[in-house]
Amino acid sequence: MSLSSSEYSYIGFPSRTAQILKDYNISLKRSLGQNFLIDANVLKKIARFSILSENEVILEIGSGIGTLTEILLQNVKGIVCVEIDKKLIKAFVDIFKGKIGKRIILVEKDAMKLNYYEIANKYNIKKVVSNLPYKIAAPLILKIMAEAPGINKMYLTIQKDIAERLLAKKGGKNYNSYSVKANLLADFRMLFHIPRNCFIPVPFVDSVLIEVTRDRKFGLVNVSELFKFLDSCFLHRRKKLINSIISSGNKHYIDKMDLVIKMLHGIGKDERIRAEELSLEEFLVIFNSIKGV
């Protein structure tokens, strides 16, 4: 079956999406984060906010049946699409027949198992535009930013609660280790709100489009080691920082507890402070002191 956009309405129109899902016997699973946008105006707005260029190749993760791909393809040189669901891939290949292998490169793999440094280098990708699968959105953002320094912009549709964690400030209810990790690697900006009824199946929360801009403003740091340190610090969010580190069982940090306390005093804090009350900059001061010993 070959379907072209010239013969039908946009894939993102509800009736068109429903027909494709029916034709290919596809049942979307909310549990897997398979939520398709069915509002063509929102899809066009995503493309507009993503500041696309006809000379660039972009990365789209979770391309599904091509709801967003169709809109993006009108504005760029090419798209590298990542999808793992075999039924969705079958529909996608039929819909975009003639473009696969040319303007569209289809990568049929698990997005969490890809090497984004290799993909970005191979296809000269500087930008990601995606309606990310909800189930993997949070860890995937960190993975891409940590692995692919060549990718400097991402425009991502994600759940509102994830965006709130990315934008959270110290002391806020949404501030946690994920907030600190993400902001080590990039700056985040919320662009616009997308109501949950713009998706099928309807998710439990609303979504937003965010802009991610790479910004390693803190210089060279061992990201993997820092992430482990942050996990220890936030192990028990409501406990004191030093008690959380002790509870983690990480001997490397426990053995340096006197230095941790000294550094806390050095930045005007005391040993009663909780991790949620420290900024990224303050965590870096403590971490770099530990690593320097």
N, C-alpha and C positions, 0 to 999 in steps of 0.2 A: 504494500500500500504506500503510495507516494502522495504526500499532501504538501501543497505549496501555499504560502501566505497570500499569493495573488488570487487564489481560488476561494479562500476562506477568510473570515475575520481573524483578528489577532488571536494567537494561542491563549493569551491572557484574558480573553473574554470568557465569562462563566460557561456559556453554552458550548463554546469550542473546546474548552478544557474538559468539560463533562463528556463530550462526544469522544474525544481522544481516549480518555480513561476507560470509557465503555468499550470502544473498538479494540483496545488492547488488553481488556480484562485486568485493569490495574486498580488495586485497592490501596489507597494511600494510608500509611500507618503513622498516626500521631506519635506513637511511642518511639518511632525512629526519626522524628523530627521532619517528616515529609509533609510540609505545608506549602502549597502552591499559591502564589499571588494570582488573584483572578480580577484584577483591576488594571486595565491597560493604561489608564491615566497615571496611576501610581508607578507603573513600570517605566513609562516615559519620563516621569519626574526623576526617578532613580538615575536614568541615563543622562538627563540634563544636569543633575547635581554632580555627576561623576566627571564632568569636564573631559569628555572623550575626544580623541583625535583620530583622524582617518589614517594616520601613519603609525599608530601603535597597535601592539598585540597585547591583549589583556587576558587575565586568568579568571575563569568563573568556576566556582566549586559548588557542586550540587546542582547541575544544570537541568536535571529532571527531564521534562518533555520539551524544554527549550522556551519556556514562557518568557524568561528574561533574555535569553540568548537572541531571540528573534529581534528584540528592540535594540540590543547592544550592537548587533551585527550591522545595523544601518549606519553606525557612527564610527566604526573602527576598521583597521586593516584585517585583523583576525582575532580569533578567540580560542584559547586552550580551555576546553571544558572537561571537568572531572565529574564522573558519575560511576556508581558501583552497582546500582539496581538494574538487573538484566532486562526486566520488562520496560522500564523507563528508557533504557538504552535502545531497545528495539524500536520504540515509538520515535525517539529522537533521531535515529539514523534514517528512518523512513521520511520523517518530516523535512530533514535537512539534506536529503539525498542530492548529490551534485556539489555540495559544499564541504562535506566531510573529506578531510585530507587535503583540502585547499585552504579555504578561509577558516575552517573549523578543524581543530585537532582534538580528537576525543580520547581522553585518558580513562580507561575503564578500571579504576583501582580505588581502594579505600583512601579517602583524603587524609586520614590520620597516619597513613603509612608511607606517604609520598615524601621524597626529598625535594623540598621547595628551592633549595639552592641550585640543584641540577636543572629543575624545570625552568626557573627564572633565567638561568644562564643560557640554556639551550634555545629558548624562544625569545630572548631579550625582553622579558616581562618586567615592567616597572609598576604595574597597577593591577589590583584585584577588584572586581566588581561582582558581588554575589549576594544572593538570598541564601545565607548559610543554613544548612540543616541544623535545626535547633539543638539536637542532641550533642553535637560536637562543636558548636560555635565558640564557646568559651575557651577550651583548650586549643582549638585550631588557630585562633587569633595569635596566641602566644607562640605556637609552633612556627607559623609562617614568619612572624617578625624576628624570631630567634634564629631561624635557619637561612633566610634569604635577605641579606643586606641590600640587594639590588632592588627589591620591592620597596618603594618609598611612599606609596599611597594605596589605601584600601577604602572602598565604599561598600559598606556591609549592612544588609538588613538582618537585624538580630532582635532577640526578645528584649523588651524594655528593661527587665530586671538585670540582664547582663550589662546593658548600657549604663544602668545606674551604678553598678559596681565599678565599671571602667572610669566613670566620671566622679566617683566618690572622693571626698576629702577626709583627712584624718579626723577621727572622732565621730564621723557620721555612721549611721546605722548600716550602710551598705559597704563600708570600708573594710577590706580584708586583705589577705595575702595576694589574692588575684589582682586587686586594685594596684598594689605596690609593684608586682611583677610586670603588669602591662605597662604601667607608666614609666618603668625603667627603659622600655624599648620605644615608646611612641607617645604622641599626644592624641587626644580623642576629642571629637566635637560632635554633638548631636545635631543632625540636620533637619529631620522632620519626623513626625509621628505617623504610624500606619495602624489604623484600627484592626482589631483581630478579625472582623467580619470581611476583610479584604482577602482572606485566605480560605482554602479548603484543604483538609478539614479545618474547622475553626479552632485555633489554638486557645489555650487557657488564659493567655496574656496578650496584650498589645505588643506591637513591634515598633522599631525606629530604624531610620537609616543613619548610620554614623560615618564620619570621616576619620580615618586613621592616618596620621602623618608620622613617618619614622623620625625619631629625634633622640639619638644617643648622646644627650647633652652631658652625661656623666662620665664620658671617656670609656676606657677599656676596663671591663670587669668580667670576672668569670661568672657568666650568667647562670650556669648549672649549679655552681656552688652557692651563689647568692639565693637562688630559688630554694635550695635545701634549707638554708639558714632561715629564710622567711617562713617556710613551712613549720620549722621548729618554734619560731616566735609566735606564730598564730595558732599553734596546735590547740590551745584552749583559749578562745577569744576573750572570755571574761576573766581569765586568770591574769595575775601579774606576769609580765614578760619573762622574768627570771624563772618563775615556777613552770611556765609553759616550756621553756628550753630544757629544764631539768626533766620534765615529764616526757619529752621527746626521746630521751635515752641516747641522744647524740653526744658521745663522749668527747668529741673534738671541741664542741662548744661548751659543754659542762666544765671541762678542765680549764676553760678560760673565763669562767664566771666572774672572777675578781676583776678581770680586764673589762668585761661587759659593764659591770657596775661602775667602774672608774670612768668609762666613756660616757655612760649615762649622766654621771655627775658633770662631766666636761661639757655636755650640751644643755646643762641646766635642768636635768631630770633626776629623779631618784629611783631606787630599786622597787618602788611600789607601782610604777607606771605599767600600763598594759600596752600590748603591741598596737592596738587600734589608735593609740594616742601619739604614735610616732609617724613622721613623714618619711617619704622615700629618701630624702637627703639625710635624715637622721639615721635611718637604717644603714645607709652606705658608710657613714662615719664609723659606726660600730663594726660593721662587717670588714671594712678595710683595715681597721686596727687589729682585729682578730687574725686576718690573713697575713698581716705584716709581722706576726710573732712566730 
